[in-house]
Structure formats: structure tokens, C-alpha cells
Amino acid sequence: MSVLVELSFDQLKEALHKLPSEEKVAIWRMLDAEIDRPAIAQRFDAAIKEIRSSYSNISEDEVMADAVAATHLARKAKHAKNRA
């Protein structure tokens, strides 16, 4: 007999956090075996090419300034979330 249990992604994450380390490692190994690494590498390469193409007419200094500004915004948002 089987029982179907539906969990939201957040509920699943919470349940995983409660597992003992050995069970987390077993789940990690199971999922790691299913990862399509070449597909992930292709998606990453395509994203990098798109980024380089988008910034090809912009100086490295401007790109770095944008990256620093985005980092500051992300850190500020994370800090605000942690304080809430």
C-alpha cells in the first residue's frame, strides 16, 4: 500500500533541514547521480556568452561599477530581510 503526500517546496526544504546528516548525504548522493552536468555546463556557457554579448560595447570599468552596485543592492536586501 502506498500513500501519496503532497508538500510545497518550502515544506520539503523544511523537512530536509530536519533530517540527520547521514540521511541528507544519502539524498544528496541520489540527486547528484541524476544531475545532467553537460546540460548545466551548456546553459552556463550560453549565459556567459549572452552576458559578454550584452556588455561588449561597454567598458570593463562600467561593467564592474554595475556589478558592485548590484552586489550592494543584493546585500542591502538580504540585510533588510534578516532584520525583519
SEFIZA-3560 file (N, C-alpha, C; in Angstrom, 3 decimals):
REM SEFIZA-3560
<numar><xx>0.841</xx><yy>-1.174</yy><zz>0.000</zz><atom>N</atom></numar>
<numar><xx>0.000</xx><yy>0.000</yy><zz>0.000</zz><atom>CA</atom></numar>
<numar><xx>0.887</xx><yy>1.239</yy><zz>0.000</zz><atom>C</atom></numar>
<numar><xx>0.560</xx><yy>2.214</yy><zz>-0.815</zz><atom>N</atom></numar>
<numar><xx>1.335</xx><yy>3.450</yy><zz>-0.848</zz><atom>CA</atom></numar>
<numar><xx>0.430</xx><yy>4.623</yy><zz>-0.503</zz><atom>C</atom></numar>
<numar><xx>1.052</xx><yy>5.642</yy><zz>0.018</zz><atom>N</atom></numar>
<numar><xx>0.333</xx><yy>6.845</yy><zz>0.407</zz><atom>CA</atom></numar>
<numar><xx>0.953</xx><yy>8.019</yy><zz>-0.336</zz><atom>C</atom></numar>
<numar><xx>0.134</xx><yy>8.820</yy><zz>-0.954</zz><atom>N</atom></numar>
<numar><xx>0.595</xx><yy>9.998</yy><zz>-1.669</zz><atom>CA</atom></numar>
<numar><xx>0.524</xx><yy>11.203</yy><zz>-0.736</zz><atom>C</atom></numar>
<numar><xx>1.670</xx><yy>11.860</yy><zz>-0.551</zz><atom>N</atom></numar>
<numar><xx>1.732</xx><yy>13.050</yy><zz>0.293</zz><atom>CA</atom></numar>
<numar><xx>2.235</xx><yy>14.195</yy><zz>-0.582</zz><atom>C</atom></numar>
<numar><xx>1.482</xx><yy>15.291</yy><zz>-0.599</zz><atom>N</atom></numar>
<numar><xx>1.899</xx><yy>16.450</yy><zz>-1.385</zz><atom>CA</atom></numar>
<numar><xx>2.460</xx><yy>17.505</yy><zz>-0.448</zz><atom>C</atom></numar>
<numar><xx>3.652</xx><yy>17.996</yy><zz>-0.774</zz><atom>N</atom></numar>
<numar><xx>4.319</xx><yy>19.034</yy><zz>0.004</zz><atom>CA</atom></numar>
<numar><xx>4.676</xx><yy>20.194</yy><zz>-0.913</zz><atom>C</atom></numar>
<numar><xx>4.622</xx><yy>21.382</yy><zz>-0.381</zz><atom>N</atom></numar>
<numar><xx>5.129</xx><yy>22.522</yy><zz>-1.136</zz><atom>CA</atom></numar>
<numar><xx>6.652</xx><yy>22.450</yy><zz>-1.108</zz><atom>C</atom></numar>
<numar><xx>7.291</xx><yy>23.214</yy><zz>-1.950</zz><atom>N</atom></numar>
<numar><xx>8.753</xx><yy>23.234</yy><zz>-1.980</zz><atom>CA</atom></numar>
<numar><xx>9.295</xx><yy>23.686</yy><zz>-0.626</zz><atom>C</atom></numar>
<numar><xx>8.674</xx><yy>24.702</yy><zz>-0.029</zz><atom>N</atom></numar>
<numar><xx>9.124</xx><yy>25.184</yy><zz>1.278</zz><atom>CA</atom></numar>
<numar><xx>8.971</xx><yy>24.115</yy><zz>2.359</zz><atom>C</atom></numar>
<numar><xx>7.878</xx><yy>23.362</yy><zz>2.309</zz><atom>N</atom></numar>
<numar><xx>7.677</xx><yy>22.286</yy><zz>3.279</zz><atom>CA</atom></numar>
<numar><xx>8.735</xx><yy>21.189</yy><zz>3.094</zz><atom>C</atom></numar>
<numar><xx>9.060</xx><yy>20.911</yy><zz>1.849</zz><atom>N</atom></numar>
<numar><xx>10.091</xx><yy>19.917</yy><zz>1.568</zz><atom>CA</atom></numar>
<numar><xx>11.445</xx><yy>20.386</yy><zz>2.101</zz><atom>C</atom></numar>
<numar><xx>11.787</xx><yy>21.657</yy><zz>1.850</zz><atom>N</atom></numar>
<numar><xx>13.052</xx><yy>22.188</yy><zz>2.362</zz><atom>CA</atom></numar>
<numar><xx>13.107</xx><yy>22.100</yy><zz>3.881</zz><atom>C</atom></numar>
<numar><xx>12.009</xx><yy>22.454</yy><zz>4.533</zz><atom>N</atom></numar>
<numar><xx>11.958</xx><yy>22.400</yy><zz>5.989</zz><atom>CA</atom></numar>
<numar><xx>12.152</xx><yy>20.966</yy><zz>6.481</zz><atom>C</atom></numar>
<numar><xx>11.511</xx><yy>20.018</yy><zz>5.828</zz><atom>N</atom></numar>
<numar><xx>11.651</xx><yy>18.616</yy><zz>6.216</zz><atom>CA</atom></numar>
<numar><xx>13.093</xx><yy>18.143</yy><zz>6.018</zz><atom>C</atom></numar>
<numar><xx>13.714</xx><yy>18.548</yy><zz>4.920</zz><atom>N</atom></numar>
<numar><xx>15.099</xx><yy>18.159</yy><zz>4.664</zz><atom>CA</atom></numar>
<numar><xx>16.046</xx><yy>18.727</yy><zz>5.717</zz><atom>C</atom></numar>
<numar><xx>15.797</xx><yy>19.954</yy><zz>6.145</zz><atom>N</atom></numar>
<numar><xx>16.648</xx><yy>20.567</yy><zz>7.176</zz><atom>CA</atom></numar>
<numar><xx>16.585</xx><yy>19.789</yy><zz>8.484</zz><atom>C</atom></numar>
<numar><xx>15.496</xx><yy>19.131</yy><zz>8.740</zz><atom>N</atom></numar>
<numar><xx>15.317</xx><yy>18.393</yy><zz>9.996</zz><atom>CA</atom></numar>
<numar><xx>15.956</xx><yy>17.009</yy><zz>9.976</zz><atom>C</atom></numar>
<numar><xx>16.358</xx><yy>16.532</yy><zz>8.799</zz><atom>N</atom></numar>
<numar><xx>16.941</xx><yy>15.195</yy><zz>8.693</zz><atom>CA</atom></numar>
<numar><xx>18.326</xx><yy>15.137</yy><zz>9.323</zz><atom>C</atom></numar>
<numar><xx>18.712</xx><yy>13.954</yy><zz>9.806</zz><atom>N</atom></numar>
<numar><xx>20.085</xx><yy>13.779</yy><zz>10.287</zz><atom>CA</atom></numar>
<numar><xx>21.062</xx><yy>13.887</yy><zz>9.111</zz><atom>C</atom></numar>
<numar><xx>22.295</xx><yy>14.223</yy><zz>9.412</zz><atom>N</atom></numar>
<numar><xx>23.318</xx><yy>14.434</yy><zz>8.377</zz><atom>CA</atom></numar>
<numar><xx>23.465</xx><yy>13.242</yy><zz>7.444</zz><atom>C</atom></numar>
<numar><xx>23.439</xx><yy>12.025</yy><zz>8.002</zz><atom>N</atom></numar>
<numar><xx>23.631</xx><yy>10.833</yy><zz>7.166</zz><atom>CA</atom></numar>
<numar><xx>22.543</xx><yy>10.726</yy><zz>6.099</zz><atom>C</atom></numar>
<numar><xx>21.317</xx><yy>11.054</yy><zz>6.467</zz><atom>N</atom></numar>
<numar><xx>20.219</xx><yy>10.977</yy><zz>5.504</zz><atom>CA</atom></numar>
<numar><xx>20.312</xx><yy>12.098</yy><zz>4.471</zz><atom>C</atom></numar>
<numar><xx>20.771</xx><yy>13.268</yy><zz>4.899</zz><atom>N</atom></numar>
<numar><xx>20.978</xx><yy>14.367</yy><zz>3.944</zz><atom>CA</atom></numar>
<numar><xx>22.023</xx><yy>13.968</yy><zz>2.910</zz><atom>C</atom></numar>
<numar><xx>23.102</xx><yy>13.338</yy><zz>3.365</zz><atom>N</atom></numar>
<numar><xx>24.159</xx><yy>12.905</yy><zz>2.449</zz><atom>CA</atom></numar>
<numar><xx>23.620</xx><yy>11.852</yy><zz>1.478</zz><atom>C</atom></numar>
<numar><xx>22.819</xx><yy>10.923</yy><zz>1.975</zz><atom>N</atom></numar>
<numar><xx>22.247</xx><yy>9.892</yy><zz>1.106</zz><atom>CA</atom></numar>
<numar><xx>21.359</xx><yy>10.518</yy><zz>0.029</zz><atom>C</atom></numar>
<numar><xx>20.556</xx><yy>11.506</yy><zz>0.409</zz><atom>N</atom></numar>
<numar><xx>19.697</xx><yy>12.196</yy><zz>-0.565</zz><atom>CA</atom></numar>
<numar><xx>20.546</xx><yy>12.973</yy><zz>-1.551</zz><atom>C</atom></numar>
<numar><xx>21.581</xx><yy>13.655</yy><zz>-1.053</zz><atom>N</atom></numar>
<numar><xx>22.476</xx><yy>14.416</yy><zz>-1.931</zz><atom>CA</atom></numar>
<numar><xx>23.114</xx><yy>13.490</yy><zz>-2.969</zz><atom>C</atom></numar>
<numar><xx>23.590</xx><yy>12.324</yy><zz>-2.528</zz><atom>N</atom></numar>
<numar><xx>24.222</xx><yy>11.384</yy><zz>-3.467</zz><atom>CA</atom></numar>
<numar><xx>23.224</xx><yy>10.888</yy><zz>-4.508</zz><atom>C</atom></numar>
<numar><xx>22.008</xx><yy>10.622</yy><zz>-4.078</zz><atom>N</atom></numar>
<numar><xx>20.977</xx><yy>10.166</yy><zz>-5.004</zz><atom>CA</atom></numar>
<numar><xx>20.693</xx><yy>11.247</yy><zz>-6.057</zz><atom>C</atom></numar>
<numar><xx>20.523</xx><yy>12.480</yy><zz>-5.614</zz><atom>N</atom></numar>
<numar><xx>20.224</xx><yy>13.571</yy><zz>-6.546</zz><atom>CA</atom></numar>
<numar><xx>21.423</xx><yy>13.904</yy><zz>-7.418</zz><atom>C</atom></numar>
<numar><xx>22.621</xx><yy>13.832</yy><zz>-6.853</zz><atom>N</atom></numar>
<numar><xx>23.833</xx><yy>14.138</yy><zz>-7.607</zz><atom>CA</atom></numar>
<numar><xx>23.984</xx><yy>13.198</yy><zz>-8.797</zz><atom>C</atom></numar>
<numar><xx>23.588</xx><yy>11.943</yy><zz>-8.605</zz><atom>N</atom></numar>
<numar><xx>23.688</xx><yy>10.960</yy><zz>-9.691</zz><atom>CA</atom></numar>
<numar><xx>22.741</xx><yy>11.301</yy><zz>-10.838</zz><atom>C</atom></numar>
<numar><xx>21.688</xx><yy>12.051</yy><zz>-10.563</zz><atom>N</atom></numar>
<numar><xx>20.692</xx><yy>12.378</yy><zz>-11.584</zz><atom>CA</atom></numar>
<numar><xx>20.986</xx><yy>13.688</yy><zz>-12.324</zz><atom>C</atom></numar>
<numar><xx>21.984</xx><yy>14.425</yy><zz>-11.872</zz><atom>N</atom></numar>
<numar><xx>22.278</xx><yy>15.730</yy><zz>-12.477</zz><atom>CA</atom></numar>
<numar><xx>22.902</xx><yy>15.543</yy><zz>-13.855</zz><atom>C</atom></numar>
<numar><xx>22.385</xx><yy>16.271</yy><zz>-14.816</zz><atom>N</atom></numar>
<numar><xx>22.905</xx><yy>16.249</yy><zz>-16.183</zz><atom>CA</atom></numar>
<numar><xx>23.965</xx><yy>17.353</yy><zz>-16.291</zz><atom>C</atom></numar>
<numar><xx>25.184</xx><yy>17.023</yy><zz>-15.903</zz><atom>N</atom></numar>
<numar><xx>26.256</xx><yy>18.031</yy><zz>-15.861</zz><atom>CA</atom></numar>
<numar><xx>26.541</xx><yy>18.678</yy><zz>-17.218</zz><atom>C</atom></numar>
<numar><xx>26.568</xx><yy>17.920</yy><zz>-18.314</zz><atom>N</atom></numar>
<numar><xx>26.800</xx><yy>18.579</yy><zz>-19.610</zz><atom>CA</atom></numar>
<numar><xx>25.717</xx><yy>19.622</yy><zz>-19.934</zz><atom>C</atom></numar>
<numar><xx>24.459</xx><yy>19.328</yy><zz>-19.610</zz><atom>N</atom></numar>
<numar><xx>23.377</xx><yy>20.289</yy><zz>-19.873</zz><atom>CA</atom></numar>
<numar><xx>23.554</xx><yy>21.542</yy><zz>-19.029</zz><atom>C</atom></numar>
<numar><xx>23.948</xx><yy>21.359</yy><zz>-17.780</zz><atom>N</atom></numar>
<numar><xx>24.183</xx><yy>22.518</yy><zz>-16.903</zz><atom>CA</atom></numar>
<numar><xx>25.338</xx><yy>23.339</yy><zz>-17.451</zz><atom>C</atom></numar>
<numar><xx>26.410</xx><yy>22.685</yy><zz>-17.876</zz><atom>N</atom></numar>
<numar><xx>27.563</xx><yy>23.394</yy><zz>-18.429</zz><atom>CA</atom></numar>
<numar><xx>27.181</xx><yy>24.167</yy><zz>-19.688</zz><atom>C</atom></numar>
<numar><xx>26.332</xx><yy>23.576</yy><zz>-20.531</zz><atom>N</atom></numar>
<numar><xx>25.889</xx><yy>24.267</yy><zz>-21.747</zz><atom>CA</atom></numar>
<numar><xx>25.069</xx><yy>25.506</yy><zz>-21.403</zz><atom>C</atom></numar>
<numar><xx>24.164</xx><yy>25.376</yy><zz>-20.429</zz><atom>N</atom></numar>
<numar><xx>23.344</xx><yy>26.533</yy><zz>-20.023</zz><atom>CA</atom></numar>
<numar><xx>24.231</xx><yy>27.633</yy><zz>-19.439</zz><atom>C</atom></numar>
<numar><xx>25.230</xx><yy>27.244</yy><zz>-18.640</zz><atom>N</atom></numar>
<numar><xx>26.142</xx><yy>28.220</yy><zz>-18.048</zz><atom>CA</atom></numar>
<numar><xx>26.936</xx><yy>28.931</yy><zz>-19.145</zz><atom>C</atom></numar>
<numar><xx>27.477</xx><yy>28.160</yy><zz>-20.089</zz><atom>N</atom></numar>
<numar><xx>28.233</xx><yy>28.755</yy><zz>-21.197</zz><atom>CA</atom></numar>
<numar><xx>27.366</xx><yy>29.711</yy><zz>-22.008</zz><atom>C</atom></numar>
<numar><xx>26.125</xx><yy>29.319</yy><zz>-22.271</zz><atom>N</atom></numar>
<numar><xx>25.220</xx><yy>30.189</yy><zz>-23.029</zz><atom>CA</atom></numar>
<numar><xx>24.939</xx><yy>31.484</yy><zz>-22.264</zz><atom>C</atom></numar>
<numar><xx>24.766</xx><yy>31.382</yy><zz>-20.950</zz><atom>N</atom></numar>
<numar><xx>24.520</xx><yy>32.573</yy><zz>-20.138</zz><atom>CA</atom></numar>
<numar><xx>25.738</xx><yy>33.500</yy><zz>-20.164</zz><atom>C</atom></numar>
<numar><xx>26.928</xx><yy>32.931</yy><zz>-20.046</zz><atom>N</atom></numar>
<numar><xx>28.158</xx><yy>33.741</yy><zz>-20.095</zz><atom>CA</atom></numar>
<numar><xx>28.288</xx><yy>34.430</yy><zz>-21.450</zz><atom>C</atom></numar>
<numar><xx>28.030</xx><yy>33.714</yy><zz>-22.531</zz><atom>N</atom></numar>
<numar><xx>28.108</xx><yy>34.316</yy><zz>-23.870</zz><atom>CA</atom></numar>
<numar><xx>27.094</xx><yy>35.451</yy><zz>-24.014</zz><atom>C</atom></numar>
<numar><xx>25.897</xx><yy>35.261</yy><zz>-23.479</zz><atom>N</atom></numar>
<numar><xx>24.868</xx><yy>36.302</yy><zz>-23.554</zz><atom>CA</atom></numar>
<numar><xx>25.295</xx><yy>37.535</yy><zz>-22.766</zz><atom>C</atom></numar>
<numar><xx>25.865</xx><yy>37.324</yy><zz>-21.602</zz><atom>N</atom></numar>
<numar><xx>26.337</xx><yy>38.445</yy><zz>-20.779</zz><atom>CA</atom></numar>
<numar><xx>27.448</xx><yy>39.192</yy><zz>-21.503</zz><atom>C</atom></numar>
<numar><xx>28.404</xx><yy>38.446</yy><zz>-22.031</zz><atom>N</atom></numar>
<numar><xx>29.521</xx><yy>39.085</yy><zz>-22.750</zz><atom>CA</atom></numar>
<numar><xx>29.010</xx><yy>39.863</yy><zz>-23.959</zz><atom>C</atom></numar>
<numar><xx>28.037</xx><yy>39.302</yy><zz>-24.653</zz><atom>N</atom></numar>
<numar><xx>27.463</xx><yy>39.974</yy><zz>-25.816</zz><atom>CA</atom></numar>
<numar><xx>26.747</xx><yy>41.256</yy><zz>-25.397</zz><atom>C</atom></numar>
<numar><xx>26.010</xx><yy>41.178</yy><zz>-24.295</zz><atom>N</atom></numar>
<numar><xx>25.260</xx><yy>42.339</yy><zz>-23.812</zz><atom>CA</atom></numar>
<numar><xx>26.181</xx><yy>43.486</yy><zz>-23.412</zz><atom>C</atom></numar>
<numar><xx>27.352</xx><yy>43.140</yy><zz>-22.891</zz><atom>N</atom></numar>
<numar><xx>28.279</xx><yy>44.163</yy><zz>-22.404</zz><atom>CA</atom></numar>
<numar><xx>29.435</xx><yy>44.429</yy><zz>-23.364</zz><atom>C</atom></numar>
<numar><xx>29.374</xx><yy>43.921</yy><zz>-24.576</zz><atom>N</atom></numar>
<numar><xx>30.503</xx><yy>44.035</yy><zz>-25.500</zz><atom>CA</atom></numar>
<numar><xx>30.851</xx><yy>45.479</yy><zz>-25.856</zz><atom>C</atom></numar>
<numar><xx>29.877</xx><yy>46.376</yy><zz>-25.828</zz><atom>N</atom></numar>
<numar><xx>30.138</xx><yy>47.778</yy><zz>-26.178</zz><atom>CA</atom></numar>
<numar><xx>30.327</xx><yy>48.665</yy><zz>-24.944</zz><atom>C</atom></numar>
<numar><xx>30.471</xx><yy>48.063</yy><zz>-23.797</zz><atom>N</atom></numar>
<numar><xx>30.596</xx><yy>48.816</yy><zz>-22.550</zz><atom>CA</atom></numar>
<numar><xx>31.953</xx><yy>48.507</yy><zz>-21.936</zz><atom>C</atom></numar>
<numar><xx>32.597</xx><yy>49.529</yy><zz>-21.387</zz><atom>N</atom></numar>
<numar><xx>33.936</xx><yy>49.339</yy><zz>-20.828</zz><atom>CA</atom></numar>
<numar><xx>33.890</xx><yy>48.438</yy><zz>-19.594</zz><atom>C</atom></numar>
<numar><xx>35.038</xx><yy>47.834</yy><zz>-19.311</zz><atom>N</atom></numar>
<numar><xx>35.134</xx><yy>46.951</yy><zz>-18.142</zz><atom>CA</atom></numar>
<numar><xx>34.850</xx><yy>47.721</yy><zz>-16.850</zz><atom>C</atom></numar>
<numar><xx>35.274</xx><yy>48.978</yy><zz>-16.784</zz><atom>N</atom></numar>
<numar><xx>35.018</xx><yy>49.796</yy><zz>-15.589</zz><atom>CA</atom></numar>
<numar><xx>33.518</xx><yy>49.983</yy><zz>-15.354</zz><atom>C</atom></numar>
<numar><xx>32.771</xx><yy>50.223</yy><zz>-16.432</zz><atom>N</atom></numar>
<numar><xx>31.316</xx><yy>50.380</yy><zz>-16.296</zz><atom>CA</atom></numar>
<numar><xx>30.656</xx><yy>49.074</yy><zz>-15.872</zz><atom>C</atom></numar>
<numar><xx>31.138</xx><yy>47.968</yy><zz>-16.441</zz><atom>N</atom></numar>
<numar><xx>30.597</xx><yy>46.658</yy><zz>-16.069</zz><atom>CA</atom></numar>
<numar><xx>30.847</xx><yy>46.397</yy><zz>-14.592</zz><atom>C</atom></numar>
<numar><xx>32.059</xx><yy>46.672</yy><zz>-14.137</zz><atom>N</atom></numar>
<numar><xx>32.397</xx><yy>46.459</yy><zz>-12.728</zz><atom>CA</atom></numar>
<numar><xx>31.567</xx><yy>47.372</yy><zz>-11.824</zz><atom>C</atom></numar>
<numar><xx>31.347</xx><yy>48.604</yy><zz>-12.243</zz><atom>N</atom></numar>
<numar><xx>30.524</xx><yy>49.522</yy><zz>-11.449</zz><atom>CA</atom></numar>
<numar><xx>29.097</xx><yy>48.974</yy><zz>-11.323</zz><atom>C</atom></numar>
<numar><xx>28.559</xx><yy>48.446</yy><zz>-12.418</zz><atom>N</atom></numar>
<numar><xx>27.227</xx><yy>47.829</yy><zz>-12.367</zz><atom>CA</atom></numar>
<numar><xx>27.220</xx><yy>46.616</yy><zz>-11.433</zz><atom>C</atom></numar>
<numar><xx>28.261</xx><yy>45.797</yy><zz>-11.522</zz><atom>N</atom></numar>
<numar><xx>28.342</xx><yy>44.602</yy><zz>-10.679</zz><atom>CA</atom></numar>
<numar><xx>28.430</xx><yy>44.979</yy><zz>-9.202</zz><atom>C</atom></numar>
<numar><xx>29.222</xx><yy>45.984</yy><zz>-8.891</zz><atom>N</atom></numar>
<numar><xx>29.356</xx><yy>46.440</yy><zz>-7.499</zz><atom>CA</atom></numar>
<numar><xx>28.028</xx><yy>47.003</yy><zz>-7.000</zz><atom>C</atom></numar>
<numar><xx>27.366</xx><yy>47.788</yy><zz>-7.826</zz><atom>N</atom></numar>
<numar><xx>26.073</xx><yy>48.360</yy><zz>-7.433</zz><atom>CA</atom></numar>
<numar><xx>25.043</xx><yy>47.250</yy><zz>-7.191</zz><atom>C</atom></numar>
<numar><xx>25.021</xx><yy>46.254</yy><zz>-8.071</zz><atom>N</atom></numar>
<numar><xx>24.078</xx><yy>45.138</yy><zz>-7.906</zz><atom>CA</atom></numar>
<numar><xx>24.391</xx><yy>44.349</yy><zz>-6.640</zz><atom>C</atom></numar>
<numar><xx>25.665</xx><yy>44.173</yy><zz>-6.353</zz><atom>N</atom></numar>
<numar><xx>26.067</xx><yy>43.462</yy><zz>-5.133</zz><atom>CA</atom></numar>
<numar><xx>25.607</xx><yy>44.217</yy><zz>-3.900</zz><atom>C</atom></numar>
<numar><xx>25.798</xx><yy>45.537</yy><zz>-3.902</zz><atom>N</atom></numar>
<numar><xx>25.351</xx><yy>46.355</yy><zz>-2.765</zz><atom>CA</atom></numar>
<numar><xx>23.837</xx><yy>46.251</yy><zz>-2.574</zz><atom>C</atom></numar>
<numar><xx>23.083</xx><yy>46.291</yy><zz>-3.676</zz><atom>N</atom></numar>
<numar><xx>21.631</xx><yy>46.176</yy><zz>-3.572</zz><atom>CA</atom></numar>
<numar><xx>21.212</xx><yy>44.813</yy><zz>-3.014</zz><atom>C</atom></numar>
<numar><xx>21.867</xx><yy>43.765</yy><zz>-3.496</zz><atom>N</atom></numar>
<numar><xx>21.540</xx><yy>42.415</yy><zz>-3.017</zz><atom>CA</atom></numar>
<numar><xx>21.859</xx><yy>42.266</yy><zz>-1.535</zz><atom>C</atom></numar>
<numar><xx>23.006</xx><yy>42.793</yy><zz>-1.124</zz><atom>N</atom></numar>
<numar><xx>23.380</xx><yy>42.714</yy><zz>0.295</zz><atom>CA</atom></numar>
<numar><xx>22.429</xx><yy>43.532</yy><zz>1.163</zz><atom>C</atom></numar>
<numar><xx>22.038</xx><yy>44.697</yy><zz>0.655</zz><atom>N</atom></numar>
<numar><xx>21.104</xx><yy>45.540</yy><zz>1.403</zz><atom>CA</atom></numar>
<numar><xx>19.766</xx><yy>44.830</yy><zz>1.579</zz><atom>C</atom></numar>
<numar><xx>19.281</xx><yy>44.191</yy><zz>0.508</zz><atom>N</atom></numar>
<numar><xx>18.011</xx><yy>43.464</yy><zz>0.575</zz><atom>CA</atom></numar>
<numar><xx>18.112</xx><yy>42.281</yy><zz>1.531</zz><atom>C</atom></numar>
<numar><xx>19.233</xx><yy>41.565</yy><zz>1.485</zz><atom>N</atom></numar>
<numar><xx>19.421</xx><yy>40.422</yy><zz>2.384</zz><atom>CA</atom></numar>
<numar><xx>19.495</xx><yy>40.898</yy><zz>3.830</zz><atom>C</atom></numar>
<numar><xx>20.195</xx><yy>41.992</yy><zz>4.062</zz><atom>N</atom></numar>
<numar><xx>20.301</xx><yy>42.545</yy><zz>5.414</zz><atom>CA</atom></numar>
<numar><xx>18.929</xx><yy>42.958</yy><zz>5.945</zz><atom>C</atom></numar>
<numar><xx>18.146</xx><yy>43.613</yy><zz>5.080</zz><atom>N</atom></numar>
<numar><xx>16.795</xx><yy>44.031</yy><zz>5.483</zz><atom>CA</atom></numar>
<numar><xx>15.926</xx><yy>42.809</yy><zz>5.782</zz><atom>C</atom></numar>
<numar><xx>16.056</xx><yy>41.766</yy><zz>4.993</zz><atom>N</atom></numar>
<numar><xx>15.272</xx><yy>40.548</yy><zz>5.200</zz><atom>CA</atom></numar>
<numar><xx>15.668</xx><yy>39.887</yy><zz>6.526</zz><atom>C</atom></numar>
<numar><xx>16.966</xx><yy>39.881</yy><zz>6.820</zz><atom>N</atom></numar>
<numar><xx>17.436</xx><yy>39.268</yy><zz>8.060</zz><atom>CA</atom></numar>
<numar><xx>17.004</xx><yy>40.047</yy><zz>9.295</zz><atom>C</atom></numar>
<numar><xx>16.803</xx><yy>41.342</yy><zz>9.137</zz><atom>N</atom></numar>
<numar><xx>16.385</xx><yy>42.180</yy><zz>10.272</zz><atom>CA</atom></numar>
<numar><xx>14.898</xx><yy>42.099</yy><zz>10.520</zz><atom>C</atom></numar>
<numar><xx>14.153</xx><yy>41.669</yy><zz>9.480</zz><atom>N</atom></numar>
<numar><xx>12.695</xx><yy>41.610</yy><zz>9.583</zz><atom>CA</atom></numar>
<numar><xx>12.209</xx><yy>40.450</yy><zz>10.407</zz><atom>C</atom></numar>
//
